[in-house]
Each structure stands twice: as C-alpha cells, then as structure tokens.
Amino acid sequence: MEGTPYAAQPGNPLEYQVGARVSTDFITDPGTAVLLSVVTCGIYGLYIAYKLVQRRDEHFRRMAGVADAAVAALRAKAQAQGREELIAPELSQLEQVRMQMATMATERGAAIWLLICMFTGIGYLILYYLLMQDYVQHDVLEAQFFTLMSGALAKLGLATEAGQAAPSVPQRDFATFLILTLVTCGIYGLYWMYVMIKDFNDHFMAQVPWEDFLVQALR
C-alpha cells in the first residue's frame, strides 16, 4: 500500500498534515488484494483487515489535524485583514465540524481487530459494518469542511470563487452485503473486500485537490 506524495514546507502545520498523507492514506489495488486472499486461503485477508483499520485510524487523525490547522490559519488571515466578522458564520460552522472530526479520530485499533478477525468468524462482518458507517459519516464531514473553507476563503479574497465539495463514498446497504455473503458461503465477501478497498481509495484520491487548494489559498 502507498500514499499520495506532497512536498510540505517546514514550519507550517497545515502543510505538515497535508504532506503526511503519503504515509497515512494507503492506496492498494483491490483486485490484487482479493486474488492474494484467495491464493493464501484467507491469510492475506487478515493483513487487509489490519490495514483497513490502520488507514482508517491514521487518516481520521490526520484529517482532524488538517481541520485544526486550516481553521487556525483561516482565522489568522481574517484577523490580519480585520474581517473576522465577515466570515463569522463559516467559522462557527467550521468549529462544529472540526470538533466532530476530532471525535471521530478516536482509534478503533488495528491490532485488536486483527485478533478479533483471526479468532472469530463474525469479526470481519462487524468490522466491515463499522468501517462502512465510519467512512460515510467522515466523508460527509469532510465535504462540509472543504465547502465551508472554500466559501470563507472566497469572502476573504483568498480564492477566486466558492466551491462545493461532494461526498465520494457510496452509501452501501450493509444488510444486502451481509445476506449475499452468507448465502454464497463467503464468496460474495471477496467482492465486499474489493468494495471496501476501492471506496476508500477513491475517497483519498478525491480529496487530494481540495487539500492542495487549502494549502495554496492559505500559504
């Protein structure tokens, strides 16, 4: 698994957090992961389960840091211009989103879930349910965060126009995936693994231009 590189400037908290995505936002090929899981009779699947939780924890923690740094930089820019009141509504909403992202950054624990999946067959099902819920909620929060930041930056003249970020993670029905996995004696579970990897890969890639936009606008 690998991340997306970014050249961070030293001494800048926002650029540091954005640059950290090279080590936190793991990207891996879902087809290869499924194939290796089949070839190794599920052993590689345990590794994937571990990495899914690890990248969830690291990505959520990093994005909480991005939110902290971006909001602080935005406030500083507004104060320097004497226009903090102009973006007061956005700052209020951004503070709420920032706090929610910080709450979601609580770790689930990759090592713990690896053990659960190793010794209980139901572990994968519980884990996939939690990850699906986590990423949908997190994706919505990120879209709100980027949209609010864009609007505030446009008001301050630091961006040409306000943009609208859209959630990128599909809201898939857990019950459908569960039933089809049980009915097919686990075969559909391979497709479920494929989806879990692909959806999160797409999420990471979709936010890259937004993160880079924030860095450029607030630099």
C-alpha positions as CSV (number, residue, x, y, z in Angstrom):
1,M,0.0,0.0,0.0
2,E,1.2,3.5,-0.7
3,G,0.1,7.1,-0.2
4,T,-0.1,10.2,-2.4
5,P,3.1,12.3,-2.2
6,Y,3.1,16.0,-1.4
7,A,6.0,18.4,-0.8
8,A,5.4,20.0,2.6
9,Q,7.1,23.2,3.7
10,P,8.7,23.0,7.1
11,G,7.2,25.0,10.0
12,N,3.7,25.1,8.5
13,P,1.2,22.9,10.5
14,L,-1.3,22.7,7.6
15,E,1.4,21.7,5.1
16,Y,2.8,19.2,7.5
17,Q,-0.6,17.5,7.9
18,V,-1.2,17.5,4.2
19,G,2.2,16.2,3.5
20,A,1.7,13.3,5.9
21,R,-0.9,11.7,3.6
22,V,2.0,10.0,1.8
23,S,2.2,7.7,4.9
24,T,-1.4,7.7,6.1
25,D,-3.6,7.4,3.1
26,F,-2.7,4.0,1.9
27,I,-3.7,3.1,-1.7
28,T,-3.7,-0.5,-2.8
29,D,-5.2,-2.4,-5.7
30,P,-8.4,-4.2,-4.7
31,G,-8.2,-6.8,-7.3
32,T,-4.7,-7.9,-6.2
33,A,-5.8,-8.0,-2.6
34,V,-8.7,-10.3,-3.4
35,L,-6.5,-12.6,-5.5
36,L,-3.9,-12.9,-2.8
37,S,-6.5,-13.6,-0.2
38,V,-7.8,-16.5,-2.3
39,V,-4.3,-17.8,-3.1
40,T,-3.3,-17.7,0.6
41,C,-6.6,-19.2,1.8
42,G,-7.6,-16.0,3.7
43,I,-4.3,-15.2,5.3
44,Y,-3.7,-12.1,3.2
45,G,-7.3,-11.1,4.0
46,L,-6.2,-10.8,7.7
47,Y,-3.5,-8.4,6.6
48,I,-6.0,-6.4,4.6
49,A,-8.3,-6.2,7.6
50,Y,-5.4,-4.9,9.7
51,K,-4.5,-2.3,7.0
52,L,-8.1,-1.2,6.6
53,V,-8.4,-0.3,10.3
54,Q,-4.9,1.2,10.4
55,R,-5.5,3.6,7.5
56,R,-8.9,4.5,8.9
57,D,-7.3,5.5,12.2
58,E,-4.4,7.3,10.6
59,H,-6.5,9.1,8.0
60,F,-9.1,10.3,10.5
61,R,-6.4,11.5,12.9
62,R,-4.6,13.3,10.1
63,M,-7.7,15.0,8.8
64,A,-8.5,16.2,12.3
65,G,-5.1,17.8,12.3
66,V,-5.8,19.3,8.8
67,A,-9.0,20.8,10.2
68,D,-7.3,22.2,13.3
69,A,-4.5,23.8,11.2
70,A,-6.7,25.1,8.4
71,V,-9.3,26.8,10.7
72,A,-6.5,28.4,12.8
73,A,-4.8,29.7,9.6
74,L,-8.1,31.0,8.2
75,R,-8.9,32.8,11.5
76,A,-5.4,34.4,11.5
77,K,-5.9,35.6,7.9
78,A,-9.2,37.1,8.7
79,Q,-7.8,38.8,11.8
80,A,-4.9,40.2,9.8
81,Q,-7.4,41.7,7.3
82,G,-9.7,42.9,10.1
83,R,-12.6,40.9,8.6
84,E,-13.2,38.2,11.1
85,E,-16.8,39.2,11.4
86,L,-17.3,38.8,7.7
87,I,-16.7,35.0,8.0
88,A,-18.1,34.6,11.5
89,P,-20.9,32.2,10.2
90,E,-18.4,30.0,8.4
91,L,-16.0,30.0,11.4
92,S,-18.9,28.9,13.7
93,Q,-19.9,26.0,11.5
94,L,-16.2,25.1,10.9
95,E,-15.7,24.8,14.6
96,Q,-18.5,22.4,14.9
97,V,-17.2,20.3,12.0
98,R,-13.7,20.4,13.5
99,M,-14.9,19.1,16.8
100,Q,-16.9,16.3,15.1
101,M,-13.8,15.3,13.1
102,A,-11.7,15.3,16.3
103,T,-14.3,13.0,18.0
104,M,-14.2,10.6,15.0
105,A,-10.4,10.5,15.1
106,T,-10.6,8.1,18.1
107,E,-8.8,4.9,17.1
108,R,-10.5,1.6,16.6
109,G,-7.2,-0.2,16.9
110,A,-5.8,-2.3,14.0
111,A,-4.1,-4.9,16.2
112,I,-7.3,-5.5,18.3
113,W,-9.4,-6.0,15.2
114,L,-6.7,-8.3,13.7
115,L,-7.1,-10.6,16.7
116,I,-10.8,-10.5,16.6
117,C,-10.9,-11.4,12.9
118,M,-8.3,-14.2,13.5
119,F,-10.3,-15.9,16.2
120,T,-13.9,-15.2,15.4
121,G,-15.6,-15.6,12.0
122,I,-18.1,-12.9,12.8
123,G,-15.3,-10.4,13.3
124,Y,-15.0,-9.4,9.6
125,L,-18.7,-8.7,9.5
126,I,-18.7,-6.4,12.5
127,L,-15.5,-4.7,11.3
128,Y,-16.9,-4.1,7.8
129,Y,-20.1,-2.7,9.3
130,L,-18.2,-0.3,11.5
131,L,-15.9,0.8,8.7
132,M,-18.7,1.4,6.3
133,Q,-20.5,3.6,8.8
134,D,-17.3,5.4,9.8
135,Y,-16.4,6.4,6.3
136,V,-19.8,7.6,5.2
137,Q,-20.0,9.9,8.2
138,H,-16.4,11.0,7.8
139,D,-16.9,11.6,4.1
140,V,-19.9,13.9,4.7
141,L,-18.0,15.8,7.4
142,E,-15.0,16.3,5.0
143,A,-17.3,17.6,2.3
144,Q,-18.9,20.1,4.7
145,F,-15.4,21.2,5.9
146,F,-14.0,21.8,2.4
147,T,-17.2,23.6,1.3
148,L,-17.2,25.9,4.3
149,M,-13.5,26.6,4.0
150,S,-13.9,27.4,0.3
151,G,-16.7,29.8,1.0
152,A,-14.8,31.6,3.7
153,L,-11.6,31.9,1.6
154,A,-13.7,33.4,-1.3
155,K,-15.1,36.0,1.0
156,L,-11.6,37.0,2.1
157,G,-10.4,37.2,-1.5
158,L,-8.1,34.2,-1.0
159,A,-9.9,32.1,-3.5
160,T,-11.4,33.1,-6.9
161,E,-14.8,31.6,-6.0
162,A,-16.6,29.3,-3.5
163,G,-16.5,25.6,-4.4
164,Q,-18.9,22.8,-3.4
165,A,-17.3,19.6,-2.2
166,A,-19.4,16.4,-2.7
167,P,-19.2,13.2,-0.7
168,S,-17.4,10.5,-2.6
169,V,-18.1,7.3,-0.6
170,P,-21.3,5.4,-1.7
171,Q,-23.8,4.6,1.0
172,R,-24.0,0.9,0.5
173,D,-26.5,-1.3,2.2
174,F,-24.9,-3.4,4.9
175,A,-27.8,-5.9,5.1
176,T,-27.6,-6.7,1.4
177,F,-23.8,-7.4,1.6
178,L,-24.3,-9.5,4.7
179,I,-27.1,-11.6,3.3
180,L,-25.3,-12.2,0.0
181,T,-22.1,-13.1,1.8
182,L,-24.0,-15.7,4.0
183,V,-26.0,-17.1,1.1
184,T,-22.9,-17.6,-1.1
185,C,-20.9,-19.1,1.8
186,G,-18.5,-16.3,1.9
187,I,-17.8,-15.9,-1.9
188,Y,-19.6,-12.6,-2.0
189,G,-17.4,-11.5,0.9
190,L,-14.5,-11.3,-1.6
191,Y,-16.4,-8.7,-3.6
192,W,-17.2,-6.9,-0.3
193,M,-13.4,-6.7,0.4
194,Y,-12.9,-5.3,-3.1
195,V,-15.5,-2.6,-2.4
196,M,-14.1,-1.7,1.0
197,I,-10.7,-1.1,-0.5
198,K,-11.9,0.7,-3.7
199,D,-14.3,3.0,-1.9
200,F,-11.7,4.2,0.5
201,N,-9.0,4.5,-2.3
202,D,-11.5,6.7,-4.2
203,H,-12.2,8.8,-1.1
204,F,-8.5,9.5,-0.5
205,M,-7.9,10.5,-4.1
206,A,-11.0,12.7,-4.3
207,Q,-9.8,14.9,-1.5
208,V,-6.3,15.5,-2.8
209,P,-7.2,18.6,-4.9
210,W,-9.2,20.0,-2.0
211,E,-6.3,19.7,0.4
212,D,-3.9,21.2,-2.1
213,F,-6.3,24.0,-2.7
214,L,-6.3,24.8,1.0
215,V,-2.6,24.9,1.2
216,Q,-2.3,27.2,-1.8
217,A,-5.0,29.6,-0.6
218,L,-3.7,29.8,3.0
219,R,0.0,30.0,2.2
